Amino acid sequence: MTRCKKNRSIWFPLVLLIGVGLLFAAGAPARAAFIPLKVHNGALDPQNDEGWGVHHIDAPGSTQSWGPVYDDNGTGVDAWYVYDTSSEGSTLYRYRQVPTAAQVDYLKATNWTLKTIMRVPDDAYAPSPGAGTVFRDGSKTWSMQFGLVDGDMAVDIPGGRYTLTGLGNADYHEFALQYDRATEMAQLYVDGVARLSPTAGTATTWTDFYFGSNSSGAQGMGHYNHVSLVPEPGTLALLGMAGLALLCVPSRRQRVRVS
Protein backbone atom coordinates (compact mmCIF):
# COMPACT_ATOMS: atom_id res chain seq x y z
CA MET A 1 0.00 0.00 0.00
CA THR A 2 2.94 2.35 0.75
CA ARG A 3 4.38 1.76 -2.69
CA CYS A 4 1.00 2.44 -4.23
CA LYS A 5 0.75 5.76 -2.37
CA LYS A 6 4.21 6.85 -3.48
CA ASN A 7 3.48 6.07 -7.14
CA ARG A 8 -0.22 6.84 -7.34
CA SER A 9 0.34 9.20 -10.26
CA ILE A 10 1.55 6.19 -12.27
CA TRP A 11 -0.58 3.37 -10.84
CA PHE A 12 -3.96 5.02 -10.95
CA PRO A 13 -4.21 5.78 -14.68
CA LEU A 14 -2.42 2.54 -15.61
CA VAL A 15 -4.56 0.17 -13.53
CA LEU A 16 -7.76 2.02 -14.37
CA LEU A 17 -7.00 1.92 -18.08
CA ILE A 18 -6.14 -1.78 -18.05
CA GLY A 19 -9.06 -2.73 -15.80
CA VAL A 20 -11.72 -0.86 -17.72
CA GLY A 21 -10.28 -1.88 -21.08
CA LEU A 22 -10.24 -5.58 -20.25
CA LEU A 23 -13.66 -5.29 -18.68
CA PHE A 24 -15.23 -4.15 -21.92
CA ALA A 25 -13.07 -6.42 -24.06
CA ALA A 26 -14.30 -9.47 -22.14
CA GLY A 27 -17.87 -8.24 -22.24
CA ALA A 28 -18.43 -8.48 -18.50
CA PRO A 29 -21.65 -6.64 -17.68
CA ALA A 30 -21.09 -3.54 -15.57
CA ARG A 31 -24.02 -4.05 -13.21
CA ALA A 32 -24.93 -5.73 -9.94
CA ALA A 33 -23.10 -8.90 -8.96
CA PHE A 34 -24.38 -12.17 -10.43
CA ILE A 35 -26.65 -14.14 -8.10
CA PRO A 36 -25.32 -17.72 -8.33
CA LEU A 37 -27.53 -20.51 -9.59
CA LYS A 38 -27.99 -23.65 -7.54
CA VAL A 39 -25.22 -26.26 -7.80
CA HIS A 40 -25.41 -30.01 -7.32
CA ASN A 41 -22.61 -31.79 -5.46
CA GLY A 42 -22.03 -35.38 -4.39
CA ALA A 43 -24.80 -37.47 -2.84
CA LEU A 44 -26.82 -34.49 -1.62
CA ASP A 45 -30.52 -34.58 -2.45
CA PRO A 46 -30.95 -31.91 -5.16
CA GLN A 47 -34.54 -31.16 -4.09
CA ASN A 48 -34.42 -31.32 -0.31
CA ASP A 49 -30.79 -30.38 0.38
CA GLU A 50 -29.95 -28.03 -2.49
CA GLY A 51 -33.27 -26.42 -3.40
CA TRP A 52 -33.73 -27.62 -6.99
CA GLY A 53 -37.24 -28.07 -8.32
CA VAL A 54 -38.44 -31.35 -9.84
CA HIS A 55 -39.95 -31.67 -13.32
CA HIS A 56 -41.54 -35.10 -13.48
CA ILE A 57 -43.64 -36.74 -16.19
CA ASP A 58 -44.40 -40.45 -15.81
CA ALA A 59 -46.17 -43.00 -18.00
CA PRO A 60 -47.79 -46.42 -17.42
CA GLY A 61 -45.19 -49.16 -17.35
CA SER A 62 -42.24 -46.87 -16.82
CA THR A 63 -39.90 -47.04 -13.86
CA GLN A 64 -38.26 -43.90 -12.51
CA SER A 65 -36.05 -43.83 -9.44
CA TRP A 66 -33.50 -41.57 -7.81
CA GLY A 67 -31.30 -41.43 -4.74
CA PRO A 68 -27.79 -41.23 -3.32
CA VAL A 69 -24.80 -43.31 -4.39
CA TYR A 70 -21.84 -43.65 -2.03
CA ASP A 71 -18.34 -44.72 -3.09
CA ASP A 72 -19.78 -45.45 -6.52
CA ASN A 73 -18.30 -48.54 -8.14
CA GLY A 74 -15.38 -48.36 -5.70
CA THR A 75 -14.22 -45.01 -7.13
CA GLY A 76 -14.56 -43.14 -3.84
CA VAL A 77 -16.98 -40.77 -5.57
CA ASP A 78 -20.41 -39.95 -4.14
CA ALA A 79 -23.22 -39.00 -6.50
CA TRP A 80 -26.98 -38.74 -7.00
CA TYR A 81 -28.55 -41.16 -9.46
CA VAL A 82 -31.53 -40.63 -11.77
CA TYR A 83 -32.95 -43.65 -13.60
CA ASP A 84 -35.70 -43.49 -16.21
CA THR A 85 -36.31 -46.86 -17.85
CA SER A 86 -39.22 -45.75 -20.01
CA SER A 87 -38.92 -45.66 -23.78
CA GLU A 88 -41.94 -43.35 -24.01
CA GLY A 89 -41.00 -40.03 -25.57
CA SER A 90 -43.08 -37.99 -23.13
CA THR A 91 -41.56 -39.23 -19.86
CA LEU A 92 -38.77 -37.49 -17.95
CA TYR A 93 -37.39 -36.86 -14.49
CA ARG A 94 -35.34 -33.68 -14.08
CA TYR A 95 -33.95 -31.49 -11.35
CA ARG A 96 -34.70 -28.03 -12.64
CA GLN A 97 -34.41 -24.34 -11.85
CA VAL A 98 -35.57 -21.30 -13.78
CA PRO A 99 -33.03 -18.45 -13.86
CA THR A 100 -34.35 -14.93 -13.41
CA ALA A 101 -34.32 -12.49 -16.32
CA ALA A 102 -31.39 -10.71 -14.67
CA GLN A 103 -29.41 -13.95 -14.39
CA VAL A 104 -30.06 -14.84 -18.03
CA ASP A 105 -29.09 -11.34 -19.22
CA TYR A 106 -25.89 -11.55 -17.21
CA LEU A 107 -24.96 -14.94 -18.66
CA LYS A 108 -25.68 -13.78 -22.21
CA ALA A 109 -23.35 -10.81 -21.70
CA THR A 110 -20.35 -12.79 -20.47
CA ASN A 111 -18.58 -16.13 -20.85
CA TRP A 112 -19.93 -19.08 -18.88
CA THR A 113 -19.31 -22.77 -18.24
CA LEU A 114 -21.93 -25.51 -18.04
CA LYS A 115 -20.26 -28.44 -16.25
CA THR A 116 -21.16 -31.99 -15.25
CA ILE A 117 -19.08 -34.67 -13.56
CA MET A 118 -20.92 -37.96 -14.05
CA ARG A 119 -20.97 -41.48 -15.36
CA VAL A 120 -23.56 -43.59 -17.13
CA PRO A 121 -23.98 -46.84 -15.15
CA ASP A 122 -23.42 -50.25 -16.66
CA ASP A 123 -27.03 -50.94 -17.49
CA ALA A 124 -29.01 -52.15 -20.49
CA TYR A 125 -31.31 -49.14 -20.16
CA ALA A 126 -28.72 -46.66 -21.48
CA PRO A 127 -27.91 -47.58 -25.09
CA SER A 128 -28.28 -44.00 -26.32
CA PRO A 129 -28.12 -40.47 -24.87
CA GLY A 130 -31.16 -40.43 -22.60
CA ALA A 131 -29.65 -38.40 -19.76
CA GLY A 132 -28.48 -34.83 -19.92
CA THR A 133 -27.46 -31.47 -18.52
CA VAL A 134 -29.09 -28.52 -20.27
CA PHE A 135 -29.22 -24.71 -20.16
CA ARG A 136 -31.93 -22.96 -22.18
CA ASP A 137 -31.57 -19.17 -22.21
CA GLY A 138 -34.84 -18.23 -23.91
CA SER A 139 -33.33 -18.19 -27.39
CA LYS A 140 -30.74 -21.01 -27.48
CA THR A 141 -30.48 -24.51 -26.03
CA TRP A 142 -27.02 -25.54 -24.80
CA SER A 143 -27.03 -29.24 -24.02
CA MET A 144 -24.86 -32.24 -23.20
CA GLN A 145 -26.65 -35.58 -23.55
CA PHE A 146 -25.09 -38.75 -22.14
CA GLY A 147 -25.36 -42.44 -22.96
CA LEU A 148 -23.40 -45.57 -23.85
CA VAL A 149 -22.03 -46.58 -27.25
CA ASP A 150 -20.73 -50.16 -27.29
CA GLY A 151 -20.16 -49.93 -23.55
CA ASP A 152 -18.24 -46.64 -23.71
CA MET A 153 -19.57 -43.34 -22.43
CA ALA A 154 -20.63 -40.84 -25.08
CA VAL A 155 -21.74 -37.22 -25.01
CA ASP A 156 -23.88 -35.50 -27.63
CA ILE A 157 -23.95 -31.75 -28.20
CA PRO A 158 -25.86 -29.95 -30.96
CA GLY A 159 -23.97 -30.90 -34.10
CA GLY A 160 -21.84 -33.79 -32.89
CA ARG A 161 -21.05 -36.77 -30.65
CA TYR A 162 -17.87 -37.61 -28.79
CA THR A 163 -17.30 -41.16 -27.54
CA LEU A 164 -14.73 -42.01 -24.90
CA THR A 165 -13.64 -45.00 -26.94
CA GLY A 166 -12.03 -47.80 -25.00
CA LEU A 167 -12.61 -46.17 -21.59
CA GLY A 168 -15.79 -48.02 -20.69
CA ASN A 169 -18.14 -46.51 -18.13
CA ALA A 170 -16.73 -47.44 -14.72
CA ASP A 171 -15.14 -44.04 -14.02
CA TYR A 172 -16.46 -40.51 -13.66
CA HIS A 173 -15.58 -37.91 -16.28
CA GLU A 174 -15.87 -34.13 -16.43
CA PHE A 175 -17.90 -32.68 -19.31
CA ALA A 176 -18.03 -28.92 -19.85
CA LEU A 177 -19.49 -26.54 -22.39
CA GLN A 178 -17.62 -23.23 -22.36
CA TYR A 179 -19.50 -20.36 -23.98
CA ASP A 180 -17.64 -17.50 -25.67
CA ARG A 181 -19.85 -14.44 -26.02
CA ALA A 182 -17.51 -12.96 -28.66
CA THR A 183 -18.29 -15.83 -31.06
CA GLU A 184 -21.64 -16.85 -29.50
CA MET A 185 -20.39 -20.45 -29.67
CA ALA A 186 -19.70 -23.07 -27.01
CA GLN A 187 -16.76 -25.46 -26.99
CA LEU A 188 -17.03 -28.97 -25.52
CA TYR A 189 -14.31 -30.08 -23.11
CA VAL A 190 -14.01 -33.66 -21.86
CA ASP A 191 -11.68 -34.07 -18.90
CA GLY A 192 -10.18 -30.68 -19.74
CA VAL A 193 -9.46 -31.42 -23.42
CA ALA A 194 -11.33 -29.64 -26.23
CA ARG A 195 -13.40 -32.06 -28.31
CA LEU A 196 -15.47 -31.59 -31.48
CA SER A 197 -16.11 -28.24 -33.15
CA PRO A 198 -17.79 -25.41 -31.23
CA THR A 199 -21.58 -25.49 -31.28
CA ALA A 200 -24.00 -22.64 -31.89
CA GLY A 201 -26.73 -24.36 -29.87
CA THR A 202 -30.27 -24.83 -31.11
CA ALA A 203 -33.24 -22.47 -31.15
CA THR A 204 -35.71 -22.47 -28.24
CA THR A 205 -38.16 -20.26 -26.37
CA TRP A 206 -37.68 -22.08 -23.05
CA THR A 207 -35.71 -20.73 -20.11
CA ASP A 208 -34.36 -23.20 -17.55
CA PHE A 209 -31.35 -25.14 -16.30
CA TYR A 210 -31.69 -28.84 -15.49
CA PHE A 211 -30.15 -32.30 -15.29
CA GLY A 212 -31.67 -35.78 -15.32
CA SER A 213 -33.50 -37.89 -17.89
CA ASN A 214 -34.61 -36.55 -21.26
CA SER A 215 -37.95 -36.82 -23.01
CA SER A 216 -36.36 -38.13 -26.22
CA GLY A 217 -37.67 -41.68 -25.84
CA ALA A 218 -34.23 -43.00 -24.99
CA GLN A 219 -33.98 -44.71 -21.62
CA GLY A 220 -31.73 -42.44 -19.60
CA MET A 221 -29.64 -43.20 -16.55
CA GLY A 222 -26.96 -41.10 -14.91
CA HIS A 223 -24.92 -40.80 -11.73
CA TYR A 224 -24.25 -37.10 -11.12
CA ASN A 225 -21.39 -36.01 -8.87
CA HIS A 226 -21.48 -32.34 -9.89
CA VAL A 227 -23.66 -30.02 -11.98
CA SER A 228 -23.14 -26.26 -12.31
CA LEU A 229 -23.64 -23.25 -14.56
CA VAL A 230 -21.39 -20.33 -13.67
CA PRO A 231 -19.95 -17.20 -15.31
CA GLU A 232 -16.28 -17.49 -16.20
CA PRO A 233 -14.22 -16.60 -13.10
CA GLY A 234 -11.62 -14.73 -15.14
CA THR A 235 -14.30 -12.44 -16.54
CA LEU A 236 -15.74 -11.60 -13.14
CA ALA A 237 -12.26 -10.99 -11.74
CA LEU A 238 -11.88 -8.07 -14.12
CA LEU A 239 -14.57 -6.26 -12.17
CA GLY A 240 -12.12 -5.96 -9.31
CA MET A 241 -9.39 -4.29 -11.33
CA ALA A 242 -11.17 -0.96 -11.54
CA GLY A 243 -11.71 -1.22 -7.79
CA LEU A 244 -7.99 -1.77 -7.32
CA ALA A 245 -7.32 1.50 -9.08
CA LEU A 246 -9.61 3.29 -6.65
CA LEU A 247 -7.32 2.25 -3.81
CA CYS A 248 -4.69 4.51 -5.33
CA VAL A 249 -6.91 7.58 -5.70
CA PRO A 250 -5.45 10.48 -3.68
CA SER A 251 -7.63 11.61 -0.80
CA ARG A 252 -9.09 15.09 -1.17
CA ARG A 253 -7.49 15.98 2.15
CA GLN A 254 -4.02 15.03 0.97
CA ARG A 255 -1.83 17.61 -0.65
CA VAL A 256 0.00 16.76 -3.85
CA ARG A 257 3.55 17.97 -3.86
CA VAL A 258 4.84 19.65 -6.99
CA SER A 259 8.58 19.46 -7.48
N, C-alpha and C positions, 0 to 999 in steps of 0.2 A: 504493500500500500504506500510505503514511503517513496519507493521508486516511482510509482504512478504519480504521486503528488509533485515530485521534482520535475517530471517530464510530461505534465498534463498537456502542455501546448502541442506535443507530438502525438501522445497516445489518444487523446480525445478524437481529433478528426480522423486518425487512421483507423481506430477500432470502429467508430461510428460508420465510416464509409464502407469498411469491409462487412460489418454486421448487416447493415441495411441492404447493401448490394447483394450479398448472398441470400438474404431473406427473400428478396423479390425474385432472384434467379431461381431459387428452389420452389417458389410458388407457395410458400407457407402463408396461410391466411393471417393477416394482422388483425385478429379479433380475440375474443375471450378464449381461455384455455379449453382444449378439447375435453369433454366429459367422457371418460373411458367406457367402452362397452363391456359387457360381462364376459368373463373368461372361464373356460372349463379347464380344470386341472385334476389329474389323478383319478382316484375312485370316489371323489365327491359327487353327491347327487346333484345334477345340474338344476333340477327344479327346486328341491327343498333346501339345499346348501348354498347354491350359487345364484338363485333367482331367475333362472331361465323360464320361459313359458314352454308349454307343450302343445304341439300341433299334431293331432292324432286322428287318423281316419282308418277305420278297420273294415273288414269284410268277412262274410261267412266263410268259415274254413281256413282263415288265415291265423297265424300264430305270431304274436308280437310280444317281445319280452325285453327287459332292460334291468340293469343292476351293476353292482361293483365287481371288479376283478382285481384280485390281489396277487402280486408276484406272478403275473401272467406268463404262463408257459415256461416258468423258471427263469424269466428274464430279469426279475427284480423290479419290474415296472407295474405300477397300479394303473387301472383304467376304469372306464365306464362303458359297458357294452350296450349296444342296441341291435336287436335281432328282429327282422321282418321276413318271415318265410312265405309271404303271399306272393303269387305271381300276377295278382290283379293290379291293373295299372292305376287304380284310384286309391290304393292303400298307402299309408306312410306313417312314420313315427319320427317326429323331429323335436329337438330342443331349439327354441326359436326366440328371438327378440327383434323388436322393431325399432331401429334407430330413429331419433328425432330428426326433424328437418335440419336443425343446426348441426347435428352430428354428420348427416349425409353431406351437407354443403361443405363442411370442413374436410371430410375425406376426399371429396371431388376436387378440392383445391390444393391437395398436397399428395405426397407419395404415401402408400400404405402397404401393409403386408397381411395377407390372409394365410394363417398357418394352422396346420394340423399335424400332430404326432400320433400315429395310429397303426394298427395292423388289421388285416382282414383274416378272421380265424379260419382254420382248416376245416371247412364245412362245405357240404354239397350244395348249400343254399346260396353260394356266392360265386356263380360262374361268370358273372358280368357285373359291371359297375352299378350296384344297387344301393350303395351307401355314398354319402357325400358331405362336403362342407361348402356352403354357398353364401355369397353376399350379393344381394340385389339392391341397386342404388336408385331405383325408380326409372332408370333409363337403360342400364346394362346389367346383365347377369354375369357374375364372375364365379366360376364353379370349379371344384375338383371332385370328381366322382371316382369311387374306389371299388375294386373287385379283384377277381383272380382270373388269370389267363394261364392255363396249363399248370396250375399250382403256384404260379408266381404272382406277386402283387402287381397291380396295374392302376394307373391313374389317368383319367380322361379329363381334358380341358377342352373348351370350345376350339375345335380345329385340329385336335390331335390326341394320341394316346402314347403314354410311356410305360413300358413294362420293365420291371426289375428282374430281367431275365437271369435265371439261375440262382436267384436269392431266396426262392421259396416265400413262405409267409409266416415263419416262426418269430421273426424279429420285428420291432417297431421301427418305423422310418418317419423322417420329417418331410412334409410336403408343404411348399409355400408358393403362393402367388404374390409377386411383388409388382405393384402398380406404379407406373411412371406417368405422372400427369403431363409431362412435356410431350410424350408420344401418345398418351391415352391408351397404352398397351400394358399388358401384364405378362411378366416372365415367370415360367414355372421353374422352381428349384426343388430338387429331390436330394435330401441329405446334403444340402449346401451347394450342389452342382447344378448349373443351368441346363435344362433339358427342353427340347422342342423349340419351336419358334414362338415369339411372343403372341399372345392372343388379344383380340380386340373385344372379347366378350360377345354376348348375344343380346338382342333387344328384349326389353321387358318393361312393364309398368308397375311391377311389384317392388316393395321396399321391405327388406328384412335380412336377417343374418341367422343362419341355422346350421345344424349338423344332425345326422341321423340317416334314416332310410328315405329313399326317393320314391316318387310315384310313377316311375318309368315302367313298372311291370317286372323289372328285375328283382330278384330276391336279395335284399341287402342286409349285410351284417358287418359290424365294425366294432373294434375295441379302441376307444378314444382316450388317450393319455393327456392330450392338450388340444385346445381349440381357441384361437384368438383372431381378432381383427384390430390392428393398431396402426396409427400414423407412424411413418418412418421416424425413428428417434433422432437421426441426424438432422432431419428437417426441423423438428421441434427445438433442437438445441440451438438453432440459429436465432431463435427468439431471444435467447439470453445474451447474445453478443451486443445488441444495442443497449441492453441493461448494463453490461460491463462498462461500456463507454460512459454511462451516466455516473459511474463511480469516480470518474476522473474529471467531472465537471467542477470548476472552481466555485467555491461558496461565494455568495454575494458579499459576505462579510470579510472575505479575504482580499487583501490588496495584491495586485499583480505588479511585481517589480519590473521596471524598465531599465535596462542597462545602457 
